[in-house]
């Protein structure tokens, strides 16, 4: 597949996160993109990436939702568990550049209006913490433990000499 764009690899990585157990809606994919990257690409770039990857047979549409094909899962496999987002994206880009699509596939066309509506819905759901499941949770504050061996000190005070 030539040429390979950064947004293609980012979209595949986000879809692997968003559609683990079931096909993902566009809003869920956008939330996963923001979680991985910290920012969302423009509507036009994401729409082009959807079209390119679906024409190559890496993304399939299922009743208004989207999922990865087996070829895309092969491209995403073999990632190191402790790899960061940038390292994963570079690995995916390398695997995408070696991928040769077989056969003809139906292109998924997402209009800029659909993408814009999904982005607005994601931003609105970001204000409601109970609906945005892909965002990282806040860390709880652990009580500070004092260093030292207080148990031995207390035991030594009660010894009989």
Order of alpha helices (4+ residues) and beta strands (2+ residues): alpha-alpha-alpha-beta-beta-alpha-alpha-alpha-alpha
